[in-house]
Amino acid sequence: MNKVILMGRLTRNPEVIYSQQNLAIARYSLAVNRAAKTKQQGKQDVDFINCVAFGKAAEFAGKYFNQGQRIGIVGRIQVRCWEDNNGQKQWSTEVVVAEQYFAESKLKDTQNVENGFYPVEEYDDLPF
């Protein structure tokens, strides 16, 4: 089984190009935090993961996604191999996007946001 689920921030705006068959192709990169923090001052380790979306998903990414935005994606890992102009083998690993989602509110006030969650007021009159 080859399934990837990621949540991270866009490191740059998606680049959208069109193939000769007029298929939209969007490429972008996600900065994804690792689960464990490093010992150096409690900093979070980050992986930069290349992603590619096709068709309507590519057009959507190009239109609505921007650098710094937090998004979630579901897809599969793909490894490509080719020979460059010098005859050297080149490898590329990327996530082929099947689904993509906005992962944060459009609210600009993020003063009270902690780890991506907004605080909720407590109510004493809830029925549970």
C-alpha positions in Angstrom: 0.0 0.0 0.0 1.3 3.4 -0.9 -0.6 6.2 0.8 0.7 9.5 2.3 -1.1 11.9 4.5 0.7 15.2 5.2 0.0 18.6 6.8 2.4 21.4 6.4 3.0 24.9 5.1 3.6 25.8 1.5 7.2 26.9 1.1 6.4 28.8 -2.2 3.4 29.5 -4.4 2.4 26.5 -6.5 3.9 26.6 -10.0 1.3 25.6 -12.6 2.2 24.6 -16.2 0.2 22.9 -18.9 1.3 19.8 -20.8 1.0 19.4 -24.6 -2.3 17.7 -24.0 -3.5 20.8 -22.0 -3.3 19.0 -18.6 -2.6 21.3 -15.7 0.4 20.3 -13.5 1.1 22.1 -10.2 4.3 21.6 -8.3 4.7 22.8 -4.8 6.7 22.0 -1.7 5.5 21.5 1.9 7.4 22.1 5.1 6.2 19.4 7.4 7.2 19.3 11.1 8.5 16.0 12.5 6.9 14.5 15.5 9.9 14.8 17.8 11.7 18.0 18.7 15.5 18.2 18.5 17.6 18.6 21.7 18.9 21.9 20.4 16.8 24.5 22.2 13.6 22.4 21.7 13.4 23.3 18.0 11.2 21.3 15.6 12.8 19.3 12.8 11.2 20.0 9.4 11.1 18.0 6.2 10.6 19.7 2.9 8.5 17.5 0.7 7.9 18.0 -3.1 4.3 17.5 -4.3 2.7 17.4 -7.7 -1.0 17.7 -8.5 -2.7 17.2 -11.9 -5.9 18.4 -13.6 -8.5 20.2 -11.6 -6.5 19.7 -8.4 -3.5 21.5 -10.0 -5.7 24.4 -11.2 -7.2 24.6 -7.7 -3.8 24.7 -6.1 -2.6 27.4 -8.5 -5.7 29.6 -7.8 -6.2 29.2 -4.1 -2.9 28.1 -2.4 -0.2 30.6 -1.4 3.2 30.5 0.3 3.0 30.1 4.0 -0.5 28.7 4.0 -1.1 25.5 6.0 -2.7 22.7 3.9 -3.3 19.0 4.2 -2.8 16.5 1.4 -3.5 12.8 0.7 -1.6 11.1 -2.0 1.1 8.5 -2.9 4.9 8.6 -3.1 6.3 8.4 -6.6 10.0 7.9 -7.5 11.2 9.0 -10.9 14.5 8.2 -12.6 16.0 9.8 -15.7 19.3 10.5 -17.4 20.4 14.1 -17.6 22.3 15.7 -20.4 25.6 14.5 -19.0 24.4 10.9 -18.9 24.1 10.9 -15.1 21.2 9.1 -13.5 18.9 11.5 -11.6 16.3 10.6 -9.0 13.3 12.5 -7.7 10.9 11.5 -5.0 7.6 13.4 -4.7 4.0 13.0 -3.5 1.4 12.7 -6.2 -1.6 14.5 -4.7 -5.0 12.9 -4.8 -6.8 15.2 -2.3 -5.8 18.6 -0.9 -7.4 20.7 1.8 -7.2 24.0 3.6 -5.9 23.3 7.1 -6.4 26.6 8.8 -8.9 29.3 9.2 -8.8 32.4 7.1 -8.8 34.4 10.3 -5.8 36.7 10.4 -5.9 37.1 14.3 -3.6 34.2 15.4 -2.6 35.6 18.7 -4.5 33.0 20.6 -3.6 30.1 18.3 -1.6 27.3 19.9 -0.3 24.4 17.8 -2.9 25.2 15.1 -5.9 25.1 17.4 -8.1 28.0 18.4 -9.2 28.2 22.1 -12.9 27.4 22.7 -14.9 29.2 25.4 -16.2 26.9 28.2 -19.9 26.8 28.8 -21.4 25.6 32.1 -24.8 25.1 30.6 -23.9 22.3 28.1 -26.1 19.2 28.4 -23.2 16.8 28.8 
